[in-house]
């Protein structure tokens, strides 16, 4: 009986991939435009402008740090990041896929940082770094804003685990 019930659930419940459809062209274009603007603003060191890409209640999950919630905390995080390097790194963002359903979208992508020659590179950072990211976007008053944002490096070593 249990096998029949599981089979019925499998036939009735659609797979997760079909629940969130590929993003409509307008959502994808808006997210790609935001990513291009993000890279330009990073190069110019505009932490205040970067925070405006986030929803007022957004949460970011930086690598090896606690989560930060709210636009004010996010603004301070990017301000701190901008003061750690001079000149700022050159950032490239590439959305590999974007799915959406109504007023939300999920973006998976790749990022690359490259500090210009002679830049003051933050302690523990490499001259270049790259990795992946995931962002959940929400549409509010016609604008796509980041609600959750997380990223990690493919280059920098993982933190050492302490032994008991």
Backbone as a chain_set.jsonl record, in Angstrom:
{"seq": "XXXXXXXXXXXXXXXXXXXXXXXXXXXXXXXXXXXXXXXXXXXXXXXXXXXXXXXXXXXXXXXXXXXXXXXXXXXXXXXXXXXXXXXXXXXXXXXXXXXXXXXXXXXXXXXXXXXXXXXXXXXXXXXXXXXXXXXXXXXXXXXXXXXXXXXXXXXXXXXXXXXX", "coords": {"N": [[0.814, -1.184, 0.0], [1.955, 1.236, 0.786], [3.815, 1.656, -1.288], [2.128, 2.13, -3.457], [0.93, 4.532, -2.679], [3.181, 6.226, -2.666], [3.833, 6.147, -5.372], [1.571, 7.374, -6.472], [1.889, 9.963, -5.397], [4.253, 10.696, -6.679], [3.349, 10.795, -9.312], [1.449, 12.822, -9.255], [2.555, 15.147, -8.02], [4.43, 17.697, -9.386], [7.814, 17.714, -10.673], [10.415, 19.62, -9.036], [11.852, 21.246, -10.809], [10.017, 21.938, -12.756], [8.272, 23.576, -11.439], [9.312, 26.164, -10.956], [9.59, 28.212, -13.543], [11.709, 28.891, -16.402], [13.143, 32.081, -16.397], [11.181, 34.85, -17.477], [11.918, 36.871, -20.342], [12.068, 39.639, -19.715], [12.58, 39.722, -16.928], [15.047, 38.412, -16.828], [16.59, 40.167, -18.411], [16.504, 42.477, -16.792], [17.835, 41.591, -14.475], [20.343, 40.925, -15.559], [21.095, 43.507, -16.366], [21.229, 44.778, -13.854], [23.379, 43.333, -12.793], [25.469, 44.155, -14.503], [25.545, 46.893, -13.888], [26.218, 46.682, -11.21], [28.872, 45.718, -11.347], [30.139, 47.963, -12.535], [29.708, 49.907, -10.523], [31.082, 48.765, -8.386], [33.714, 48.934, -9.288], [33.975, 51.659, -9.159], [33.812, 52.094, -6.47], [31.406, 52.536, -5.039], [29.743, 52.009, -2.417], [27.334, 52.807, -1.207], [25.563, 52.925, -3.357], [25.597, 50.244, -4.149], [24.232, 49.002, -2.068], [21.649, 49.727, -2.605], [20.694, 47.93, -4.425], [19.601, 45.967, -2.981], [16.803, 44.613, -1.203], [14.973, 46.253, 1.42], [14.834, 44.562, 3.65], [16.718, 42.642, 3.145], [19.062, 39.846, 3.208], [22.457, 39.053, 3.455], [24.913, 36.551, 2.893], [27.935, 36.351, 3.463], [31.05, 34.686, 2.688], [32.578, 32.814, 5.293], [31.652, 34.399, 7.364], [29.207, 35.838, 9.607], [25.7, 36.049, 8.838], [24.304, 39.035, 7.423], [21.775, 41.382, 7.941], [19.44, 43.567, 6.427], [19.39, 46.739, 4.77], [21.049, 48.784, 5.782], [23.076, 47.44, 7.267], [24.133, 45.941, 5.189], [25.072, 47.957, 3.488], [27.117, 49.002, 5.144], [28.803, 46.772, 5.231], [29.697, 46.588, 2.518], [30.903, 49.06, 2.34], [33.016, 48.747, 4.147], [34.368, 46.719, 2.769], [35.123, 48.128, 0.472], [36.958, 49.945, 1.531], [39.045, 48.348, 2.139], [40.569, 47.769, -0.054], [42.523, 49.342, -2.535], [43.284, 50.533, -5.638], [39.765, 49.652, -6.198], [38.758, 46.204, -6.859], [38.395, 44.674, -10.122], [35.375, 43.533, -11.154], [33.567, 40.787, -12.428], [30.447, 39.569, -13.286], [28.423, 36.778, -14.022], [25.452, 35.521, -14.957], [24.47, 32.266, -14.863], [22.08, 30.89, -14.893], [18.635, 31.755, -14.63], [15.675, 31.563, -12.92], [12.182, 32.086, -12.628], [9.131, 32.909, -10.884], [6.35, 34.538, -10.981], [6.604, 37.212, -8.832], [9.185, 36.728, -7.972], [12.6, 35.657, -8.419], [15.244, 33.351, -9.075], [18.664, 33.336, -9.195], [21.558, 31.816, -10.432], [25.027, 31.909, -10.602], [28.325, 32.927, -11.766], [31.282, 34.508, -10.544], [34.066, 36.786, -10.8], [36.927, 38.258, -9.43], [39.475, 40.624, -9.944], [42.29, 42.194, -8.893], [43.726, 45.251, -9.769], [47.089, 45.73, -10.998], [49.432, 46.675, -8.56], [47.521, 47.351, -6.682], [46.232, 47.771, -3.353], [45.826, 44.956, -1.83], [43.429, 43.235, 0.133], [44.258, 41.715, 3.336], [44.975, 38.242, 3.28], [43.685, 37.789, 0.897], [43.779, 36.799, -2.538], [45.485, 37.893, -5.555], [43.736, 37.542, -7.588], [40.461, 36.149, -7.776], [37.791, 33.789, -7.867], [34.462, 32.447, -8.169], [31.256, 31.146, -7.172], [27.766, 32.13, -7.067], [24.539, 32.676, -5.516], [21.439, 34.158, -5.821], [18.383, 35.309, -4.559], [15.891, 37.065, -6.001], [13.451, 39.665, -5.667], [10.538, 41.207, -6.928], [9.642, 44.499, -6.61], [7.55, 47.174, -6.694], [8.018, 47.416, -9.458], [10.78, 47.111, -9.656], [13.603, 44.937, -9.638], [14.941, 43.486, -6.842], [17.531, 42.343, -4.651], [16.961, 39.786, -2.333], [17.974, 37.604, -0.831], [21.392, 36.789, -0.733], [24.213, 34.999, -1.52], [27.586, 33.84, -1.652], [30.61, 32.167, -2.701], [34.088, 31.25, -2.752], [36.079, 29.712, -5.28], [38.736, 29.58, -5.255], [40.233, 30.589, -2.991], [41.522, 29.066, -0.006], [39.66, 26.827, 2.11], [38.549, 27.649, 5.421], [40.604, 26.597, 8.172], [39.782, 23.806, 10.123], [39.288, 23.604, 13.595], [40.936, 21.462, 15.873], [39.854, 19.3, 18.439]], "CA": [[0.0, 0.0, 0.0], [2.855, 2.378, 0.848], [4.392, 1.844, -2.625], [1.103, 2.727, -4.314], [0.792, 5.932, -2.261], [4.362, 6.942, -3.137], [3.707, 6.245, -6.815], [0.57, 8.405, -6.737], [2.501, 11.26, -5.113], [5.213, 10.961, -7.751], [2.633, 11.122, -10.539], [0.636, 14.02, -9.082], [3.385, 16.294, -7.668], [5.398, 17.95, -10.444], [9.183, 17.868, -10.202], [10.742, 20.999, -8.656], [12.324, 21.997, -11.969], [8.914, 22.47, -13.547], [7.524, 24.536, -10.64], [9.874, 27.473, -11.281], [9.867, 28.255, -14.97], [12.81, 29.745, -16.832], [12.734, 33.479, -16.23], [10.772, 35.6, -18.652], [13.008, 37.682, -20.893], [12.193, 40.929, -19.035], [13.238, 39.497, -15.637], [16.459, 38.101, -17.109], [17.25, 41.402, -18.853], [16.648, 43.368, -15.633], [18.877, 41.036, -13.603], [21.617, 41.12, -16.259], [21.417, 44.942, -16.298], [21.66, 45.029, -12.478], [24.718, 42.77, -12.637], [26.409, 45.026, -15.211], [25.663, 48.112, -13.088], [26.937, 46.281, -9.988], [30.306, 45.674, -11.671], [30.599, 49.349, -12.724], [29.7, 50.582, -9.226], [32.168, 48.18, -7.594], [34.961, 49.53, -9.781], [33.996, 53.055, -8.732], [33.808, 52.126, -5.011], [30.143, 53.116, -4.569], [29.057, 51.082, -1.521], [25.954, 53.249, -0.999], [24.78, 52.517, -4.529], [25.475, 48.785, -4.142], [23.198, 48.638, -1.096], [20.334, 50.012, -3.183], [20.269, 46.758, -5.192], [19.025, 45.034, -2.02], [15.531, 44.901, -0.537], [15.199, 46.829, 2.75], [14.989, 43.477, 4.629], [17.574, 41.62, 2.534], [20.088, 39.177, 4.003], [23.599, 38.55, 2.702], [25.634, 35.469, 3.546], [29.314, 36.356, 2.963], [31.825, 33.521, 3.114], [33.322, 32.848, 6.548], [31.13, 35.473, 8.214], [27.801, 35.721, 9.961], [24.771, 36.717, 7.932], [24.006, 40.436, 7.707], [20.41, 41.654, 7.49], [19.01, 44.95, 6.295], [20.167, 47.554, 3.836], [22.073, 49.54, 6.502], [24.184, 46.518, 7.537], [24.727, 45.585, 3.892], [25.825, 49.143, 3.066], [28.339, 49.052, 5.955], [29.671, 45.678, 4.787], [30.359, 46.956, 1.259], [31.764, 50.2, 2.638], [34.22, 48.155, 4.721], [35.078, 46.018, 1.689], [35.715, 49.128, -0.421], [38.098, 50.598, 2.166], [40.126, 47.371, 2.298], [41.395, 47.66, -1.257], [42.626, 50.571, -3.304], [41.944, 50.759, -6.162], [38.878, 48.493, -6.065], [38.965, 45.142, -7.847], [37.533, 44.616, -11.299], [34.432, 42.445, -10.923], [32.752, 40.285, -13.535], [29.34, 38.7, -12.861], [27.778, 36.101, -15.15], [24.329, 34.668, -14.566], [24.386, 31.018, -15.633], [20.667, 30.555, -15.057], [17.67, 32.546, -13.867], [14.32, 31.008, -12.933], [11.278, 32.98, -11.907], [7.713, 32.575, -10.727], [5.674, 35.744, -10.517], [7.397, 38.346, -8.369], [10.499, 36.34, -7.473], [13.493, 34.976, -9.365], [16.441, 32.752, -8.493], [19.796, 33.437, -10.114], [22.794, 31.103, -10.126], [26.021, 32.451, -11.517], [29.77, 32.886, -11.506], [31.907, 35.818, -10.374], [35.521, 36.856, -10.835], [37.564, 39.497, -8.966], [40.889, 40.775, -10.289], [42.788, 43.477, -8.428], [44.71, 45.827, -10.705], [48.483, 45.715, -10.564], [49.758, 47.736, -7.616], [46.417, 47.61, -5.752], [46.375, 47.318, -1.968], [44.95, 43.788, -1.727], [43.121, 42.933, 1.531], [44.989, 40.579, 3.91], [44.385, 36.925, 3.066], [43.078, 37.698, -0.424], [44.671, 36.584, -3.675], [45.42, 38.948, -6.568], [42.525, 37.238, -8.356], [39.613, 35.16, -7.12], [36.571, 33.503, -8.625], [33.593, 31.532, -7.463], [29.861, 31.048, -7.6], [26.834, 32.84, -6.216], [23.115, 32.415, -5.656], [20.664, 35.319, -5.375], [16.93, 35.301, -4.735], [15.411, 38.403, -6.309], [12.02, 39.926, -5.553], [10.128, 42.387, -7.675], [8.905, 45.416, -5.757], [7.273, 48.441, -7.383], [8.622, 47.386, -10.785], [12.242, 46.924, -9.594], [14.102, 43.674, -9.117], [15.843, 43.71, -5.718], [18.046, 41.121, -4.039], [16.42, 39.49, -1.012], [19.03, 36.797, -0.221], [22.579, 36.78, -1.593], [25.324, 34.241, -0.947], [28.644, 33.565, -2.614], [31.787, 31.495, -2.16], [35.262, 31.231, -3.618], [36.634, 28.452, -5.777], [40.187, 29.732, -5.247], [40.795, 30.715, -1.653], [41.361, 27.831, 0.774], [38.638, 26.795, 3.152], [39.117, 27.88, 6.76], [41.071, 25.408, 8.872], [38.935, 23.369, 11.226], [40.033, 23.425, 14.841], [40.889, 20.122, 16.436], [39.536, 19.304, 19.885]], "C": [[0.867, 1.261, 0.0], [3.457, 2.673, -0.521], [3.388, 2.505, -3.563], [0.938, 4.203, -3.969], [1.977, 6.756, -2.761], [4.318, 7.126, -4.645], [2.693, 7.323, -7.192], [1.127, 9.803, -6.49], [3.461, 11.628, -6.232], [4.521, 11.354, -9.05], [1.893, 12.445, -10.445], [1.49, 15.262, -8.826], [4.418, 16.508, -8.761], [6.801, 18.061, -9.88], [9.484, 19.344, -9.958], [11.164, 21.829, -9.859], [11.177, 22.584, -12.774], [8.086, 23.485, -12.775], [8.011, 25.956, -10.942], [10.297, 27.467, -12.738], [11.086, 29.119, -15.257], [12.312, 31.186, -16.836], [12.267, 34.083, -17.541], [11.904, 36.532, -19.079], [13.172, 39.005, -20.148], [12.863, 40.787, -17.671], [14.731, 39.239, -15.861], [17.21, 39.358, -17.542], [17.484, 42.352, -17.675], [17.767, 42.883, -14.711], [20.247, 41.183, -14.253], [22.05, 42.586, -16.207], [21.889, 45.319, -14.892], [23.074, 44.509, -12.251], [25.772, 43.633, -13.315], [26.629, 46.322, -14.425], [26.454, 47.836, -11.811], [28.447, 46.302, -10.234], [30.867, 47.09, -11.85], [30.701, 50.079, -11.379], [30.794, 50.048, -8.309], [33.493, 48.815, -7.993], [35.102, 50.984, -9.336], [33.967, 53.203, -7.212], [32.552, 52.715, -4.404], [29.358, 52.142, -3.69], [27.61, 51.498, -1.268], [25.062, 52.799, -2.148], [24.592, 51.01, -4.576], [24.36, 48.349, -3.202], [21.802, 48.846, -1.663], [19.838, 48.875, -4.081], [19.529, 45.757, -4.302], [17.681, 45.538, -1.497], [15.856, 45.441, 0.861], [15.429, 45.759, 3.81], [15.888, 42.351, 4.122], [18.565, 41.038, 3.541], [21.205, 38.768, 3.055], [24.327, 37.53, 3.565], [27.057, 35.434, 2.991], [30.059, 35.111, 3.434], [32.569, 33.791, 4.425], [32.914, 33.993, 7.473], [29.696, 35.141, 8.588], [26.958, 36.443, 8.915], [24.557, 38.156, 8.392], [22.636, 40.748, 7.14], [20.133, 43.154, 7.471], [19.962, 45.769, 5.446], [21.279, 48.334, 4.542], [23.292, 48.656, 6.766], [24.899, 46.13, 6.244], [25.569, 46.741, 3.365], [27.146, 49.22, 3.824], [29.323, 47.952, 5.546], [30.418, 46.077, 3.513], [31.258, 48.174, 1.427], [33.09, 49.702, 3.208], [35.042, 47.444, 3.646], [35.784, 47.012, 0.764], [36.923, 49.808, 0.2], [39.282, 49.643, 2.325], [41.028, 47.277, 1.084], [41.365, 48.979, -2.018], [43.649, 50.367, -4.405], [41.083, 49.496, -6.014], [39.16, 47.44, -7.134], [38.023, 45.309, -9.043], [36.679, 43.365, -11.141], [33.729, 42.084, -12.215], [31.707, 39.351, -12.936], [28.724, 38.072, -14.097], [26.678, 35.193, -14.619], [24.328, 33.439, -15.471], [22.941, 30.638, -15.882], [19.836, 31.455, -14.155], [16.319, 31.874, -14.042], [13.426, 31.985, -12.203], [9.879, 32.402, -11.85], [7.049, 33.815, -10.145], [6.642, 36.827, -10.112], [8.731, 37.951, -7.739], [11.292, 35.645, -8.573], [14.681, 34.43, -8.58], [17.526, 32.765, -9.549], [20.965, 32.624, -9.572], [23.838, 31.599, -11.109], [27.439, 32.303, -11.025], [30.273, 34.316, -11.364], [33.416, 35.68, -10.445], [35.945, 38.226, -10.317], [38.997, 39.492, -9.477], [41.317, 42.151, -9.803], [43.817, 43.98, -9.423], [46.117, 45.744, -10.13], [48.741, 46.905, -9.65], [48.661, 48.052, -6.615], [46.771, 47.111, -4.361], [45.357, 46.197, -1.772], [44.697, 43.484, -0.248], [43.908, 41.726, 2.039], [44.238, 39.269, 3.679], [43.741, 36.74, 1.709], [44.153, 37.465, -1.482], [44.549, 37.763, -4.634], [44.191, 38.775, -7.449], [41.761, 36.149, -7.614], [38.399, 34.94, -8.005], [35.742, 32.503, -7.849], [32.189, 31.545, -8.02], [28.986, 31.812, -6.619], [25.419, 32.38, -6.485], [22.382, 33.615, -5.062], [19.185, 35.032, -5.596], [16.507, 36.753, -4.865], [13.915, 38.479, -6.045], [11.712, 41.195, -6.347], [9.253, 43.241, -6.772], [8.774, 46.758, -6.485], [8.006, 48.527, -8.715], [10.124, 47.207, -10.822], [12.569, 45.541, -9.07], [15.161, 43.989, -8.073], [16.3, 42.373, -5.145], [17.47, 40.971, -2.638], [17.398, 38.627, -0.208], [20.162, 36.687, -1.234], [23.675, 36.011, -0.872], [26.329, 33.926, -2.034], [29.792, 32.839, -1.914], [32.869, 31.429, -3.224], [35.593, 29.815, -4.068], [38.152, 28.435, -5.633], [40.762, 29.716, -3.842], [40.564, 29.44, -0.851], [40.238, 27.96, 1.796], [39.297, 27.079, 4.489], [39.526, 26.555, 7.404], [40.107, 25.07, 10.0], [39.801, 23.158, 12.46], [39.854, 22.013, 15.323], [40.64, 20.228, 17.932], [40.704, 18.832, 20.697]], "O": [[0.561, 2.232, -0.692], [3.596, 3.841, -0.883], [3.763, 3.35, -4.377], [0.82, 5.038, -4.866], [1.788, 7.877, -3.234], [4.732, 8.172, -5.146], [2.924, 8.097, -8.121], [0.877, 10.722, -7.269], [3.47, 12.773, -6.683], [5.052, 12.163, -9.811], [1.723, 13.126, -11.456], [1.187, 16.33, -9.358], [5.207, 15.607, -9.045], [6.972, 18.46, -8.728], [8.889, 20.217, -10.59], [10.854, 23.02, -9.914], [11.343, 23.623, -13.412], [7.276, 24.193, -13.373], [7.197, 26.853, -11.159], [11.255, 26.792, -13.113], [11.452, 29.976, -14.452], [11.181, 31.46, -17.238], [12.874, 33.862, -18.589], [12.74, 36.925, -18.265], [14.3, 39.461, -19.961], [13.647, 41.656, -17.29], [15.573, 39.794, -15.155], [18.333, 39.595, -17.098], [18.548, 42.963, -17.575], [18.559, 43.689, -14.222], [21.215, 41.53, -13.576], [23.231, 42.879, -16.026], [22.837, 46.09, -14.743], [23.88, 45.166, -11.592], [26.857, 43.827, -12.767], [27.759, 46.795, -14.308], [27.263, 48.661, -11.385], [29.207, 46.837, -9.427], [31.96, 47.382, -11.364], [31.675, 50.789, -11.131], [31.373, 50.808, -7.533], [34.295, 49.188, -7.138], [36.215, 51.48, -9.157], [34.085, 54.319, -6.706], [32.623, 53.341, -3.345], [28.41, 51.514, -4.162], [26.741, 50.637, -1.128], [23.938, 52.345, -1.932], [23.538, 50.536, -5.0], [23.619, 47.416, -3.514], [20.86, 48.186, -1.225], [18.667, 48.865, -4.46], [18.908, 44.817, -4.797], [17.462, 46.742, -1.369], [16.903, 45.117, 1.421], [16.147, 46.007, 4.779], [15.819, 41.229, 4.622], [18.865, 41.642, 4.572], [20.951, 38.21, 1.987], [24.354, 37.629, 4.792], [27.369, 34.594, 2.147], [29.725, 34.547, 4.476], [33.118, 34.874, 4.627], [33.719, 34.491, 8.26], [29.057, 34.285, 7.977], [27.439, 37.327, 8.206], [24.62, 38.46, 9.583], [22.353, 40.42, 5.988], [20.533, 43.896, 8.367], [21.168, 45.525, 5.409], [22.348, 48.53, 3.964], [24.422, 49.075, 6.516], [26.124, 46.007, 6.214], [26.665, 46.523, 2.849], [28.188, 49.476, 3.221], [30.533, 48.176, 5.519], [31.637, 45.921, 3.436], [32.265, 48.304, 0.731], [34.157, 50.168, 2.81], [36.268, 47.555, 3.62], [36.908, 46.766, 0.325], [37.832, 50.214, -0.524], [40.397, 50.079, 2.612], [42.14, 46.758, 1.18], [40.329, 49.635, -2.127], [44.801, 50.05, -4.106], [41.6, 48.412, -5.742], [39.73, 47.744, -8.183], [37.002, 45.992, -8.968], [37.208, 42.262, -11.009], [33.344, 42.954, -12.997], [32.042, 38.448, -12.169], [28.523, 38.747, -15.106], [26.947, 34.218, -13.918], [24.202, 33.553, -16.69], [22.604, 30.124, -16.949], [20.266, 31.86, -13.075], [15.869, 31.643, -15.164], [13.862, 32.644, -11.26], [9.497, 31.54, -12.641], [7.177, 34.099, -8.954], [7.418, 37.314, -10.935], [9.344, 38.759, -7.041], [10.726, 35.116, -9.531], [15.068, 34.983, -7.55], [17.335, 32.269, -10.659], [21.317, 32.732, -8.397], [23.574, 31.702, -12.306], [27.715, 31.651, -10.017], [29.745, 35.23, -11.997], [33.975, 34.614, -10.19], [35.383, 39.244, -10.721], [39.662, 38.457, -9.443], [40.774, 43.164, -10.245], [44.68, 43.224, -9.869], [46.299, 45.693, -8.914], [48.31, 48.02, -9.943], [48.838, 48.933, -5.773], [47.52, 46.146, -4.209], [44.17, 46.456, -1.573], [45.637, 43.472, 0.546], [44.199, 40.81, 1.27], [43.023, 39.196, 3.861], [43.29, 35.64, 1.391], [45.297, 37.892, -1.325], [43.606, 38.548, -4.532], [43.666, 39.748, -7.991], [42.352, 35.33, -6.91], [38.029, 35.807, -8.796], [36.251, 31.797, -6.978], [31.957, 31.903, -9.175], [29.395, 32.107, -5.496], [25.122, 31.783, -7.52], [22.669, 34.036, -3.942], [18.779, 34.576, -6.665], [16.73, 37.565, -3.968], [13.198, 37.487, -6.18], [12.52, 42.121, -6.419], [8.249, 42.772, -6.237], [9.771, 47.386, -6.84], [8.55, 49.574, -9.065], [10.705, 47.154, -11.906], [11.9, 45.031, -8.172], [16.149, 44.665, -8.359], [15.554, 41.394, -5.153], [17.488, 41.915, -1.848], [17.625, 38.892, 0.972], [19.93, 36.515, -2.431], [24.024, 36.338, 0.262], [25.967, 33.764, -3.2], [29.924, 32.893, -0.691], [32.604, 31.537, -4.422], [35.408, 28.851, -3.326], [38.788, 27.406, -5.858], [41.661, 28.934, -3.534], [39.524, 28.798, -0.998], [39.918, 29.05, 2.272], [40.477, 26.782, 4.675], [38.877, 25.528, 7.206], [39.671, 25.952, 10.741], [40.899, 22.608, 12.381], [38.776, 21.429, 15.207], [41.149, 21.127, 18.601], [40.618, 18.77, 21.923]]}, "num_chains": 1, "name": "protein.A"}
